[in-house]
Amino acid sequence: MTFDEAVKKSIKQFMAGKLLTETAKLKEDGIFYSPEFFDDLEEELLNEDPDIEVEKELEDED
Amino acid sequence: MKIDAPIPGANYLADTRNYAWHRPPDIMDYDEAVGYMIDHIDEPEKKELIFAMLGIDAHITTIVTTLLLQVVSRGKIGIDLAILIAGPLARYIEIAAKDVGIDYELGIENKDRVAITPTLLKLSLGMALDVDEEDVQNAVQDTVQEAATESLMGMPTEQAGVASAEEQSAMLGGMTEEEPEDEL
């Protein structure tokens, strides 16, 4: 298996929601960059209203 | 017997500090590695490059492979950890592409699978297509007959028959068999 194929396989597994269980065992608090983290990040980024952000920034400046 | 292998003990003589990946990597923690790569991607120059690559229809897997090879060659992350963090990186680039509104392709889709089309679905369900079977049979017979009579190597028709001896002689350039002369 080449590096490209390994990377492709790793991405496929992550996208399918398979967790790094053995790696997670090494840490007490678990993995920070989990699939859930990225789901939350996506929701946060894609649902934010740019107008509200600008208004907030203007309020902070005042 | 000649063996294509290093001389025993060569590893004790070689300078293993020549390349970055010969030394222990700088980052060995999963979260630290992902965080480092996310910061690396967020640099304006890197982001421009990634979006430009997506613009020329490069797959996200190709971009991730390129980025990981760079950090592995610099000795920042080990090759095993690089493979482990490929998924989160691809996901992060996917989110960034969605955020900016760039079309992307992950590159993990199976291209060998047969695409499901309406015709394939009809055939698999045993549903008759809108073509009359008699028409198909007639068309096939006509094609077979034409192929048999009109082609160069086709079977001769009854009307054409076999050419006469004179006709064959004319086709061969009017040559007739000559009797061998006596050699003396």
gemmi code that builds the backbone of each chain (N, CA, C; Angstrom):
import gemmi

chains = {
    "A": [
        ("MET", (0.847, -1.200, 0.000), (0.000, 0.000, 0.000), (0.883, 1.251, 0.000)),
        ("THR", (0.613, 2.154, -0.899), (1.401, 3.385, -0.976), (0.862, 4.411, 0.032)),
        ("PHE", (1.609, 5.487, 0.192), (1.202, 6.535, 1.139), (-0.138, 7.151, 0.699)),
        ("ASP", (-0.281, 7.377, -0.603), (-1.523, 7.963, -1.143), (-2.730, 7.090, -0.800)),
        ("GLU", (-2.552, 5.791, -0.999), (-3.656, 4.859, -0.734), (-4.005, 4.839, 0.753)),
        ("ALA", (-2.966, 4.879, 1.602), (-3.186, 4.884, 3.052), (-3.935, 6.146, 3.477)),
        ("VAL", (-3.549, 7.276, 2.897), (-4.212, 8.555, 3.214), (-5.679, 8.487, 2.780)),
        ("LYS", (-5.901, 7.962, 1.585), (-7.265, 7.846, 1.057), (-8.124, 6.965, 1.973)),
        ("LYS", (-7.550, 5.851, 2.404), (-8.263, 4.919, 3.274), (-8.579, 5.573, 4.619)),
        ("SER", (-7.617, 6.313, 5.145), (-7.790, 6.994, 6.424), (-8.925, 8.022, 6.338)),
        ("ILE", (-8.941, 8.765, 5.236), (-9.990, 9.785, 5.035), (-11.358, 9.111, 4.930)),
        ("LYS", (-11.394, 8.012, 4.203), (-12.651, 7.268, 4.024), (-13.197, 6.813, 5.372)),
        ("GLN", (-12.311, 6.288, 6.216), (-12.725, 5.792, 7.536), (-13.238, 6.932, 8.408)),
        ("PHE", (-12.542, 8.062, 8.355), (-12.931, 9.207, 9.185), (-14.280, 9.752, 8.726)),
        ("MET", (-14.463, 9.831, 7.418), (-15.721, 10.354, 6.873), (-16.894, 9.410, 7.177)),
        ("ALA", (-16.573, 8.128, 7.307), (-17.616, 7.152, 7.646), (-17.956, 7.193, 9.137)),
        ("GLY", (-17.247, 8.018, 9.893), (-17.535, 8.190, 11.325), (-16.833, 7.200, 12.221)),
        ("LYS", (-15.850, 6.481, 11.657), (-15.132, 5.506, 12.494), (-14.113, 6.244, 13.367)),
        ("LEU", (-14.144, 5.958, 14.643), (-13.304, 6.691, 15.598), (-11.959, 6.007, 15.811)),
        ("LEU", (-11.005, 6.822, 16.248), (-9.673, 6.298, 16.559), (-9.697, 5.804, 18.003)),
        ("THR", (-10.279, 4.658, 18.205), (-10.492, 4.180, 19.576), (-9.186, 3.931, 20.324)),
        ("GLU", (-8.234, 3.319, 19.654), (-6.960, 2.995, 20.311), (-6.172, 4.269, 20.639)),
        ("THR", (-6.221, 5.239, 19.716), (-5.535, 6.514, 19.961), (-6.217, 7.255, 21.106)),
        ("ALA", (-7.541, 7.182, 21.149), (-8.303, 7.863, 22.203), (-7.983, 7.292, 23.588)),
        ("LYS", (-7.648, 6.002, 23.623), (-7.332, 5.363, 24.908), (-6.067, 5.947, 25.542)),
        ("LEU", (-5.211, 6.498, 24.692), (-3.947, 7.053, 25.191), (-4.151, 8.354, 25.959)),
        ("LYS", (-5.312, 8.969, 25.764), (-5.566, 10.252, 26.427), (-6.727, 10.110, 27.410)),
        ("GLU", (-6.575, 10.765, 28.538), (-7.626, 10.673, 29.564), (-8.904, 11.394, 29.135)),
        ("ASP", (-8.727, 12.566, 28.534), (-9.893, 13.367, 28.148), (-10.464, 12.974, 26.783)),
        ("GLY", (-9.831, 12.049, 26.137), (-10.282, 11.663, 24.800), (-9.730, 12.607, 23.741)),
        ("ILE", (-10.120, 12.348, 22.512), (-9.604, 13.155, 21.391), (-10.387, 14.466, 21.279)),
        ("PHE", (-9.652, 15.556, 21.107), (-10.304, 16.869, 20.971), (-10.851, 17.043, 19.554)),
        ("TYR", (-10.027, 16.736, 18.549), (-10.457, 16.897, 17.145), (-11.205, 15.645, 16.671)),
        ("SER", (-12.364, 15.442, 17.227), (-13.202, 14.288, 16.884), (-14.154, 14.667, 15.742)),
        ("PRO", (-14.833, 13.692, 15.134), (-15.815, 14.036, 14.086), (-16.880, 15.024, 14.574)),
        ("GLU", (-17.241, 14.914, 15.854), (-18.253, 15.830, 16.421), (-17.741, 17.270, 16.425)),
        ("PHE", (-16.459, 17.418, 16.738), (-15.863, 18.759, 16.744), (-16.018, 19.408, 15.363)),
        ("PHE", (-15.740, 18.623, 14.332), (-15.821, 19.165, 12.973), (-17.272, 19.413, 12.538)),
        ("ASP", (-18.184, 18.562, 13.041), (-19.609, 18.788, 12.747), (-20.068, 20.111, 13.360)),
        ("ASP", (-19.650, 20.357, 14.607), (-20.011, 21.604, 15.292), (-19.402, 22.809, 14.577)),
        ("LEU", (-18.155, 22.644, 14.171), (-17.443, 23.728, 13.474), (-18.151, 24.067, 12.155)),
        ("GLU", (-18.560, 23.017, 11.458), (-19.254, 23.217, 10.175), (-20.571, 23.966, 10.393)),
        ("GLU", (-21.304, 23.518, 11.402), (-22.598, 24.143, 11.708), (-22.407, 25.618, 12.073)),
        ("GLU", (-21.394, 25.855, 12.876), (-21.102, 27.212, 13.353), (-20.709, 28.130, 12.190)),
        ("LEU", (-19.857, 27.607, 11.327), (-19.365, 28.430, 10.215), (-20.417, 28.665, 9.134)),
        ("LEU", (-21.146, 27.611, 8.803), (-22.089, 27.724, 7.687), (-23.410, 28.386, 8.061)),
        ("ASN", (-23.731, 28.367, 9.355), (-25.008, 28.965, 9.761), (-24.889, 30.404, 10.250)),
        ("GLU", (-23.644, 30.873, 10.360), (-23.497, 32.238, 10.883), (-23.922, 33.269, 9.827)),
        ("ASP", (-24.627, 34.277, 10.319), (-25.132, 35.325, 9.426), (-24.098, 36.449, 9.349)),
        ("PRO", (-23.559, 36.736, 8.191), (-22.530, 37.773, 8.087), (-23.000, 39.156, 8.560)),
        ("ASP", (-24.297, 39.493, 8.367), (-24.818, 40.805, 8.787), (-24.773, 40.958, 10.309)),
        ("ILE", (-25.146, 39.862, 10.995), (-25.134, 39.888, 12.459), (-23.710, 40.097, 12.970)),
        ("GLU", (-22.778, 39.436, 12.322), (-21.365, 39.548, 12.717), (-20.889, 40.990, 12.598)),
        ("VAL", (-21.257, 41.633, 11.498), (-20.844, 43.025, 11.255), (-21.469, 43.938, 12.317)),
        ("GLU", (-22.749, 43.704, 12.621), (-23.436, 44.499, 13.639), (-22.768, 44.361, 15.000)),
        ("LYS", (-22.402, 43.115, 15.317), (-21.731, 42.844, 16.600), (-20.414, 43.598, 16.683)),
        ("GLU", (-19.679, 43.544, 15.581), (-18.378, 44.222, 15.547), (-18.541, 45.729, 15.741)),
        ("LEU", (-19.563, 46.299, 15.104), (-19.818, 47.743, 15.223), (-20.199, 48.111, 16.654)),
        ("GLU", (-21.019, 47.241, 17.296), (-21.411, 47.465, 18.692), (-20.195, 47.447, 19.609)),
        ("ASP", (-19.330, 46.492, 19.349), (-18.114, 46.390, 20.174), (-17.233, 47.629, 20.041)),
        ("GLU", (-17.180, 48.152, 18.822), (-16.363, 49.349, 18.586), (-16.918, 50.556, 19.346)),
        ("ASP", (-18.255, 50.671, 19.404), (-18.893, 51.784, 20.123), (-18.643, 51.642, 21.639)),
    ],
    "B": [
        ("MET", (26.114, -16.497, -4.961), (24.800, -15.852, -5.107), (24.939, -14.362, -4.752)),
        ("LYS", (24.424, -13.517, -5.647), (24.518, -12.070, -5.420), (23.194, -11.559, -4.828)),
        ("ILE", (23.270, -10.942, -3.699), (22.045, -10.440, -3.057), (22.062, -8.910, -3.083)),
        ("ASP", (20.962, -8.366, -3.537), (20.841, -6.911, -3.601), (20.379, -6.382, -2.236)),
        ("ALA", (21.297, -6.269, -1.324), (20.957, -5.835, 0.037), (22.159, -5.101, 0.636)),
        ("PRO", (21.938, -4.300, 1.674), (23.074, -3.598, 2.287), (24.061, -4.573, 2.931)),
        ("ILE", (25.282, -4.129, 3.073), (26.301, -4.948, 3.739), (25.911, -5.043, 5.215)),
        ("PRO", (25.994, -6.196, 5.845), (25.656, -6.286, 7.271), (26.482, -5.294, 8.096)),
        ("GLY", (25.808, -4.514, 8.885), (26.491, -3.529, 9.727), (26.574, -2.152, 9.094)),
        ("ALA", (26.015, -2.006, 7.882), (26.068, -0.712, 7.186), (25.330, 0.363, 7.979)),
        ("ASN", (24.315, -0.055, 8.704), (23.534, 0.910, 9.484), (24.366, 1.535, 10.610)),
        ("TYR", (25.418, 0.839, 11.050), (26.265, 1.395, 12.114), (27.219, 2.460, 11.561)),
        ("LEU", (27.466, 2.389, 10.265), (28.405, 3.330, 9.649), (27.709, 4.544, 9.032)),
        ("ALA", (26.441, 4.357, 8.597), (25.733, 5.450, 7.926), (25.345, 6.538, 8.923)),
        ("ASP", (25.374, 7.770, 8.449), (24.962, 8.889, 9.289), (23.440, 9.010, 9.203)),
        ("THR", (22.765, 8.586, 10.228), (21.298, 8.558, 10.196), (20.681, 9.926, 10.482)),
        ("ARG", (21.527, 10.936, 10.691), (20.968, 12.267, 10.962), (20.909, 13.132, 9.701)),
        ("ASN", (21.115, 12.487, 8.568), (21.116, 13.256, 7.319), (19.739, 13.781, 6.947)),
        ("TYR", (18.730, 12.990, 7.218), (17.382, 13.368, 6.830), (16.497, 13.605, 8.062)),
        ("ALA", (15.555, 14.488, 7.877), (14.677, 14.858, 9.004), (13.889, 13.658, 9.512)),
        ("TRP", (13.479, 12.787, 8.600), (12.644, 11.654, 9.014), (13.465, 10.527, 9.641)),
        ("HIS", (14.776, 10.700, 9.714), (15.607, 9.739, 10.430), (15.651, 10.052, 11.918)),
        ("ARG", (15.242, 11.233, 12.279), (15.222, 11.631, 13.694), (13.797, 11.510, 14.239)),
        ("PRO", (13.637, 11.455, 15.549), (12.264, 11.417, 16.088), (11.504, 12.674, 15.672)),
        ("PRO", (10.220, 12.548, 15.307), (9.466, 13.739, 14.868), (9.245, 14.737, 15.997)),
        ("ASP", (8.996, 15.984, 15.616), (8.784, 17.037, 16.611), (7.459, 16.838, 17.350)),
        ("ILE", (6.427, 16.433, 16.588), (5.091, 16.289, 17.182), (4.714, 14.808, 17.198)),
        ("MET", (4.286, 14.333, 18.354), (3.911, 12.927, 18.451), (2.486, 12.747, 18.987)),
        ("ASP", (1.850, 13.868, 19.322), (0.496, 13.801, 19.873), (-0.522, 14.075, 18.766)),
        ("TYR", (-1.612, 13.312, 18.774), (-2.638, 13.409, 17.724), (-3.255, 14.806, 17.648)),
        ("ASP", (-3.748, 15.298, 18.787), (-4.409, 16.614, 18.803), (-3.441, 17.742, 18.456)),
        ("GLU", (-2.216, 17.596, 18.954), (-1.196, 18.609, 18.669), (-0.898, 18.643, 17.162)),
        ("ALA", (-0.839, 17.453, 16.582), (-0.539, 17.356, 15.139), (-1.665, 17.965, 14.307)),
        ("VAL", (-2.918, 17.660, 14.683), (-4.056, 18.224, 13.946), (-4.082, 19.738, 14.093)),
        ("GLY", (-3.862, 20.202, 15.335), (-3.832, 21.643, 15.604), (-2.746, 22.346, 14.793)),
        ("TYR", (-1.580, 21.712, 14.726), (-0.459, 22.294, 13.962), (-0.836, 22.392, 12.478)),
        ("MET", (-1.447, 21.330, 11.965), (-1.807, 21.320, 10.534), (-2.913, 22.328, 10.226)),
        ("ILE", (-3.867, 22.480, 11.156), (-4.951, 23.453, 10.951), (-4.370, 24.874, 10.925)),
        ("ASP", (-3.460, 25.148, 11.848), (-2.793, 26.464, 11.858), (-2.018, 26.676, 10.557)),
        ("HIS", (-1.377, 25.604, 10.106), (-0.579, 25.639, 8.875), (-1.475, 25.942, 7.667)),
        ("ILE", (-2.640, 25.307, 7.641), (-3.594, 25.512, 6.537), (-4.182, 26.921, 6.580)),
        ("ASP", (-4.374, 27.437, 7.801), (-4.996, 28.756, 7.955), (-4.090, 29.922, 7.553)),
        ("GLU", (-2.833, 29.637, 7.290), (-1.940, 30.705, 6.812), (-2.458, 31.191, 5.456)),
        ("PRO", (-2.484, 32.530, 5.255), (-3.094, 33.059, 4.013), (-2.531, 32.459, 2.726)),
        ("GLU", (-1.200, 32.274, 2.679), (-0.583, 31.738, 1.450), (-1.033, 30.308, 1.196)),
        ("LYS", (-1.079, 29.532, 2.281), (-1.480, 28.126, 2.159), (-2.942, 28.023, 1.730)),
        ("LYS", (-3.761, 28.885, 2.335), (-5.190, 28.866, 2.028), (-5.426, 29.211, 0.554)),
        ("GLU", (-4.700, 30.211, 0.090), (-4.805, 30.599, -1.329), (-4.447, 29.433, -2.238)),
        ("LEU", (-3.359, 28.770, -1.874), (-2.885, 27.632, -2.672), (-3.915, 26.500, -2.690)),
        ("ILE", (-4.483, 26.219, -1.520), (-5.472, 25.134, -1.416), (-6.715, 25.464, -2.248)),
        ("PHE", (-7.191, 26.692, -2.141), (-8.384, 27.074, -2.904), (-8.094, 27.075, -4.404)),
        ("ALA", (-6.860, 27.462, -4.753), (-6.483, 27.445, -6.173), (-6.450, 26.013, -6.695)),
        ("MET", (-5.943, 25.099, -5.862), (-5.902, 23.683, -6.263), (-7.312, 23.118, -6.411)),
        ("LEU", (-8.195, 23.514, -5.490), (-9.598, 23.062, -5.592), (-10.241, 23.639, -6.848)),
        ("GLY", (-9.806, 24.848, -7.198), (-10.324, 25.517, -8.407), (-9.969, 24.799, -9.691)),
        ("ILE", (-8.842, 24.069, -9.673), (-8.468, 23.313, -10.880), (-8.881, 21.837, -10.755)),
        ("ASP", (-9.916, 21.602, -9.952), (-10.520, 20.269, -9.773), (-9.589, 19.232, -9.142)),
        ("ALA", (-8.663, 19.704, -8.318), (-7.821, 18.741, -7.588), (-8.654, 18.154, -6.451)),
        ("HIS", (-8.487, 16.867, -6.204), (-9.239, 16.227, -5.125), (-8.667, 16.630, -3.768)),
        ("ILE", (-9.535, 16.611, -2.761), (-9.089, 16.954, -1.403), (-8.036, 15.939, -0.924)),
        ("THR", (-8.188, 14.687, -1.309), (-7.207, 13.665, -0.900), (-5.806, 14.005, -1.442)),
        ("THR", (-5.752, 14.520, -2.653), (-4.460, 14.896, -3.250), (-3.833, 16.042, -2.465)),
        ("ILE", (-4.660, 17.016, -2.107), (-4.161, 18.181, -1.356), (-3.638, 17.734, 0.014)),
        ("VAL", (-4.422, 16.873, 0.672), (-4.022, 16.386, 2.004), (-2.708, 15.609, 1.901)),
        ("THR", (-2.595, 14.759, 0.893), (-1.366, 13.974, 0.705), (-0.162, 14.899, 0.524)),
        ("THR", (-0.326, 15.934, -0.283), (0.762, 16.885, -0.537), (1.184, 17.587, 0.753)),
        ("LEU", (0.186, 18.068, 1.510), (0.481, 18.778, 2.766), (1.195, 17.869, 3.767)),
        ("LEU", (0.707, 16.628, 3.857), (1.297, 15.700, 4.821), (2.725, 15.316, 4.434)),
        ("LEU", (2.946, 15.125, 3.142), (4.306, 14.781, 2.694), (5.294, 15.903, 3.016)),
        ("GLN", (4.815, 17.137, 2.919), (5.677, 18.297, 3.243), (6.117, 18.246, 4.708)),
        ("VAL", (5.144, 18.036, 5.609), (5.495, 18.060, 7.037), (6.293, 16.817, 7.450)),
        ("VAL", (6.018, 15.689, 6.786), (6.789, 14.469, 7.090), (8.240, 14.665, 6.652)),
        ("SER", (8.429, 15.257, 5.474), (9.794, 15.466, 4.965), (10.572, 16.476, 5.814)),
        ("ARG", (9.842, 17.354, 6.510), (10.518, 18.330, 7.385), (10.718, 17.775, 8.799)),
        ("GLY", (10.222, 16.567, 9.018), (10.415, 15.930, 10.325), (9.495, 16.441, 11.413)),
        ("LYS", (8.437, 17.125, 11.041), (7.501, 17.664, 12.048), (6.634, 16.546, 12.620)),
        ("ILE", (6.103, 15.709, 11.705), (5.175, 14.640, 12.102), (5.680, 13.320, 11.510)),
        ("GLY", (5.544, 12.261, 12.277), (5.918, 10.938, 11.783), (4.924, 10.450, 10.741)),
        ("ILE", (5.366, 9.501, 9.926), (4.517, 9.059, 8.807), (3.245, 8.339, 9.286)),
        ("ASP", (3.334, 7.625, 10.399), (2.150, 6.911, 10.920), (1.096, 7.895, 11.421)),
        ("LEU", (1.571, 8.893, 12.162), (0.653, 9.909, 12.678), (0.067, 10.729, 11.525)),
        ("ALA", (0.870, 10.932, 10.490), (0.386, 11.676, 9.316), (-0.810, 10.969, 8.690)),
        ("ILE", (-0.747, 9.655, 8.620), (-1.868, 8.886, 8.051), (-3.100, 9.008, 8.957)),
        ("LEU", (-2.861, 8.998, 10.273), (-3.985, 9.095, 11.220), (-4.705, 10.442, 11.144)),
        ("ILE", (-3.949, 11.496, 10.898), (-4.577, 12.831, 10.906), (-5.097, 13.246, 9.521)),
        ("ALA", (-4.997, 12.363, 8.554), (-5.465, 12.695, 7.194), (-6.970, 12.982, 7.169)),
        ("GLY", (-7.740, 12.203, 7.925), (-9.199, 12.368, 7.959), (-9.627, 13.736, 8.462)),
        ("PRO", (-9.174, 14.126, 9.689), (-9.533, 15.461, 10.193), (-9.120, 16.599, 9.255)),
        ("LEU", (-7.954, 16.449, 8.615), (-7.495, 17.510, 7.701), (-8.414, 17.632, 6.491)),
        ("ALA", (-8.779, 16.481, 5.949), (-9.683, 16.475, 4.783), (-11.013, 17.116, 5.152)),
        ("ARG", (-11.482, 16.794, 6.345), (-12.768, 17.344, 6.832), (-12.656, 18.867, 6.986)),
        ("TYR", (-11.514, 19.321, 7.509), (-11.328, 20.754, 7.722), (-11.292, 21.508, 6.376)),
        ("ILE", (-10.598, 20.922, 5.399), (-10.525, 21.547, 4.070), (-11.915, 21.546, 3.420)),
        ("GLU", (-12.653, 20.463, 3.649), (-14.022, 20.370, 3.112), (-14.896, 21.493, 3.680)),
        ("ILE", (-14.799, 21.700, 4.995), (-15.590, 22.756, 5.643), (-15.182, 24.131, 5.104)),
        ("ALA", (-13.867, 24.335, 4.965), (-13.362, 25.623, 4.451), (-13.876, 25.876, 3.027)),
        ("ALA", (-13.883, 24.818, 2.217), (-14.363, 24.951, 0.826), (-15.857, 25.271, 0.797)),
        ("LYS", (-16.607, 24.610, 1.685), (-18.049, 24.876, 1.777), (-18.304, 26.312, 2.217)),
        ("ASP", (-17.499, 26.763, 3.170), (-17.650, 28.110, 3.727), (-17.445, 29.179, 2.658)),
        ("VAL", (-16.479, 28.940, 1.788), (-16.177, 29.922, 0.733), (-17.057, 29.708, -0.500)),
        ("GLY", (-17.650, 28.532, -0.597), (-18.535, 28.247, -1.739), (-17.803, 27.723, -2.958)),
        ("ILE", (-16.742, 26.967, -2.712), (-15.992, 26.369, -3.829), (-16.455, 24.924, -4.018)),
        ("ASP", (-16.647, 24.533, -5.277), (-16.999, 23.141, -5.560), (-15.774, 22.274, -5.305)),
        ("TYR", (-15.996, 21.150, -4.683), (-14.863, 20.269, -4.374), (-15.256, 18.816, -4.592)),
        ("GLU", (-14.224, 17.992, -4.688), (-14.438, 16.549, -4.777), (-13.464, 15.892, -3.813)),
        ("LEU", (-13.981, 15.012, -2.973), (-13.114, 14.386, -1.965), (-12.080, 13.457, -2.591)),
        ("GLY", (-12.510, 12.705, -3.603), (-11.569, 11.779, -4.250), (-11.559, 10.408, -3.611)),
        ("ILE", (-12.564, 10.128, -2.781), (-12.633, 8.789, -2.162), (-13.791, 7.975, -2.729)),
        ("GLU", (-14.469, 8.540, -3.732), (-15.590, 7.838, -4.334), (-15.059, 6.677, -5.164)),
        ("ASN", (-15.820, 5.595, -5.204), (-15.417, 4.427, -5.978), (-15.838, 4.600, -7.436)),
        ("LYS", (-14.829, 4.786, -8.306), (-15.118, 5.043, -9.724), (-15.497, 3.762, -10.478)),
        ("ASP", (-15.167, 2.595, -9.874), (-15.421, 1.328, -10.576), (-16.874, 0.878, -10.494)),
        ("ARG", (-17.611, 1.475, -9.588), (-18.987, 1.010, -9.429), (-19.838, 1.418, -10.635)),
        ("VAL", (-20.818, 0.596, -10.934), (-21.680, 0.857, -12.082), (-22.725, 1.890, -11.684)),
        ("ALA", (-22.828, 2.940, -12.473), (-23.802, 3.993, -12.180), (-25.218, 3.486, -12.447)),
        ("ILE", (-26.135, 3.801, -11.547), (-27.515, 3.337, -11.715), (-28.249, 4.309, -12.623)),
        ("THR", (-28.646, 3.820, -13.775), (-29.379, 4.636, -14.733), (-30.806, 4.092, -14.843)),
        ("PRO", (-31.754, 4.888, -15.377), (-33.124, 4.382, -15.539), (-33.187, 3.104, -16.362)),
        ("THR", (-32.365, 3.020, -17.434), (-32.370, 1.830, -18.299), (-31.900, 0.606, -17.520)),
        ("LEU", (-30.832, 0.788, -16.744), (-30.287, -0.328, -15.958), (-31.297, -0.801, -14.924)),
        ("LEU", (-31.976, 0.173, -14.315), (-32.978, -0.152, -13.302), (-34.135, -0.934, -13.909)),
        ("LYS", (-34.576, -0.499, -15.117), (-35.671, -1.190, -15.807), (-35.270, -2.622, -16.129)),
        ("LEU", (-34.047, -2.781, -16.629), (-33.571, -4.109, -17.006), (-33.462, -5.021, -15.786)),
        ("SER", (-32.940, -4.448, -14.679), (-32.772, -5.263, -13.478), (-34.112, -5.659, -12.868)),
        ("LEU", (-35.120, -4.813, -13.069), (-36.456, -5.132, -12.536), (-37.266, -5.994, -13.492)),
        ("GLY", (-36.678, -6.268, -14.668), (-37.354, -7.107, -15.647), (-38.472, -6.389, -16.369)),
        ("MET", (-38.441, -5.086, -16.351), (-39.486, -4.320, -17.030), (-39.173, -4.218, -18.508)),
        ("ALA", (-40.203, -4.382, -19.350), (-40.011, -4.310, -20.793), (-39.710, -2.878, -21.197)),
        ("LEU", (-38.752, -2.736, -22.081), (-38.447, -1.412, -22.598), (-39.463, -1.064, -23.685)),
        ("ASP", (-39.458, 0.169, -24.132), (-40.449, 0.628, -25.114), (-40.149, 0.188, -26.548)),
        ("VAL", (-39.372, -0.827, -26.739), (-39.015, -1.274, -28.088), (-39.762, -2.570, -28.389)),
        ("ASP", (-40.356, -2.664, -29.629), (-41.084, -3.857, -30.016), (-40.080, -4.960, -30.355)),
        ("GLU", (-40.294, -6.161, -29.815), (-39.326, -7.249, -30.016), (-39.253, -7.691, -31.472)),
        ("GLU", (-40.417, -7.683, -32.193), (-40.424, -8.096, -33.604), (-39.541, -7.191, -34.448)),
        ("ASP", (-39.627, -5.895, -34.181), (-38.795, -4.925, -34.909), (-37.315, -5.227, -34.700)),
        ("VAL", (-36.987, -5.546, -33.474), (-35.590, -5.839, -33.150), (-35.128, -7.087, -33.904)),
        ("GLN", (-35.991, -8.133, -33.908), (-35.655, -9.391, -34.600), (-35.436, -9.138, -36.090)),
        ("ASN", (-36.376, -8.376, -36.730), (-36.255, -8.073, -38.159), (-34.988, -7.297, -38.462)),
        ("ALA", (-34.702, -6.330, -37.619), (-33.503, -5.500, -37.815), (-32.248, -6.357, -37.736)),
        ("VAL", (-32.214, -7.288, -36.801), (-31.046, -8.176, -36.640), (-30.888, -9.064, -37.870)),
        ("GLN", (-32.004, -9.627, -38.366), (-31.939, -10.502, -39.548), (-31.437, -9.749, -40.772)),
        ("ASP", (-31.963, -8.532, -40.973), (-31.528, -7.705, -42.112), (-30.024, -7.440, -42.041)),
        ("THR", (-29.569, -7.109, -40.868), (-28.134, -6.792, -40.683), (-27.272, -8.008, -40.989)),
        ("VAL", (-27.719, -9.172, -40.522), (-26.948, -10.407, -40.749), (-26.882, -10.725, -42.232)),
        ("GLN", (-28.008, -10.574, -42.937), (-28.031, -10.869, -44.382), (-27.121, -9.919, -45.144)),
        ("GLU", (-27.208, -8.643, -44.822), (-26.360, -7.648, -45.494), (-24.886, -7.960, -45.268)),
        ("ALA", (-24.566, -8.306, -44.055), (-23.170, -8.606, -43.725), (-22.685, -9.826, -44.487)),
        ("ALA", (-23.553, -10.809, -44.663), (-23.156, -12.049, -45.334), (-22.918, -11.845, -46.828)),
        ("THR", (-23.684, -11.002, -47.477), (-23.585, -10.864, -48.937), (-22.666, -9.729, -49.369)),
        ("GLU", (-22.634, -8.644, -48.621), (-21.934, -7.456, -49.102), (-20.463, -7.372, -48.690)),
        ("SER", (-20.096, -8.079, -47.689), (-18.709, -7.931, -47.236), (-17.752, -8.698, -48.138)),
        ("LEU", (-16.495, -8.360, -48.051), (-15.463, -8.952, -48.911), (-15.339, -10.457, -48.693)),
        ("MET", (-15.387, -10.838, -47.435), (-15.220, -12.255, -47.114), (-16.569, -12.951, -46.924)),
        ("GLY", (-17.635, -12.286, -47.364), (-18.972, -12.827, -47.186), (-19.227, -14.039, -48.073)),
        ("MET", (-20.264, -14.772, -47.715), (-20.633, -15.967, -48.478), (-21.215, -15.551, -49.829)),
        ("PRO", (-20.835, -16.170, -50.955), (-21.396, -15.784, -52.253), (-22.883, -16.111, -52.343)),
        ("THR", (-23.610, -15.233, -53.006), (-25.048, -15.456, -53.139), (-25.305, -16.438, -54.284)),
        ("GLU", (-26.538, -16.901, -54.363), (-26.884, -17.877, -55.405), (-26.790, -17.268, -56.799)),
        ("GLN", (-27.181, -15.956, -56.910), (-27.149, -15.306, -58.221), (-25.711, -15.178, -58.725)),
        ("ALA", (-24.817, -14.816, -57.824), (-23.438, -14.592, -58.244), (-22.762, -15.918, -58.618)),
        ("GLY", (-22.952, -16.933, -57.828), (-22.378, -18.244, -58.096), (-20.856, -18.203, -58.106)),
        ("VAL", (-20.270, -19.222, -58.655), (-18.806, -19.306, -58.734), (-18.376, -18.856, -60.126)),
        ("ALA", (-17.317, -18.089, -60.209), (-16.836, -17.579, -61.496), (-16.349, -18.730, -62.367)),
        ("SER", (-16.533, -18.515, -63.717), (-16.104, -19.563, -64.645), (-14.574, -19.578, -64.727)),
        ("ALA", (-14.047, -20.604, -65.385), (-12.584, -20.761, -65.490), (-11.961, -19.593, -66.243)),
        ("GLU", (-12.625, -19.119, -67.315), (-12.114, -17.977, -68.097), (-12.084, -16.710, -67.260)),
        ("GLU", (-13.183, -16.535, -66.549), (-13.291, -15.351, -65.689), (-12.179, -15.351, -64.631)),
        ("GLN", (-11.966, -16.510, -64.058), (-10.910, -16.623, -63.044), (-9.541, -16.356, -63.649)),
        ("SER", (-9.336, -16.837, -64.900), (-8.062, -16.641, -65.593), (-7.824, -15.155, -65.867)),
        ("ALA", (-8.925, -14.462, -66.261), (-8.825, -13.021, -66.513), (-8.482, -12.266, -65.236)),
        ("MET", (-9.085, -12.733, -64.124), (-8.817, -12.072, -62.842), (-7.367, -12.254, -62.411)),
        ("LEU", (-6.764, -13.371, -62.847), (-5.364, -13.637, -62.476), (-4.377, -13.037, -63.479)),
        ("GLY", (-4.879, -12.221, -64.406), (-4.010, -11.533, -65.359), (-3.808, -12.324, -66.632)),
        ("GLY", (-4.725, -13.208, -66.936), (-4.659, -13.967, -68.180), (-3.540, -14.988, -68.210)),
        ("MET", (-3.024, -15.316, -67.062), (-1.918, -16.278, -67.033), (-2.454, -17.699, -67.095)),
        ("THR", (-1.806, -18.474, -67.907), (-2.184, -19.892, -67.980), (-1.008, -20.719, -67.505)),
        ("GLU", (-1.304, -21.869, -67.074), (-0.231, -22.715, -66.559), (0.708, -23.121, -67.690)),
        ("GLU", (1.965, -22.871, -67.462), (2.948, -23.225, -68.494), (3.556, -24.582, -68.172)),
        ("GLU", (3.785, -25.292, -69.251), (4.412, -26.598, -69.032), (5.907, -26.400, -68.843)),
        ("PRO", (6.495, -27.095, -67.899), (7.936, -26.919, -67.675), (8.772, -27.384, -68.855)),
        ("GLU", (9.781, -26.574, -69.217), (10.614, -26.934, -70.363), (11.644, -27.996, -69.968)),
        ("ASP", (12.010, -28.727, -70.954), (13.019, -29.767, -70.653), (14.369, -29.094, -70.440)),
        ("GLU", (15.024, -29.503, -69.402), (16.331, -28.924, -69.103), (17.438, -29.751, -69.756)),
        ("LEU", (17.991, -29.236, -70.804), (19.149, -29.867, -71.437), (19.910, -28.891, -72.279)),
    ],
}
model = gemmi.Model(1)
for chain_id, residues in chains.items():
    chain = gemmi.Chain(chain_id)
    for i, (resn, *xyz) in enumerate(residues, 1):
        res = gemmi.Residue()
        res.name, res.seqid = resn, gemmi.SeqId(i, " ")
        for name, pos in zip(("N", "CA", "C"), xyz):
            atom = gemmi.Atom()
            atom.name, atom.element = name, gemmi.Element(name[0])
            atom.pos, atom.b_iso = gemmi.Position(*pos), 0.0
            res.add_atom(atom)
        chain.add_residue(res)
    model.add_chain(chain)
structure = gemmi.Structure()
structure.add_model(model)
structure.setup_entities()
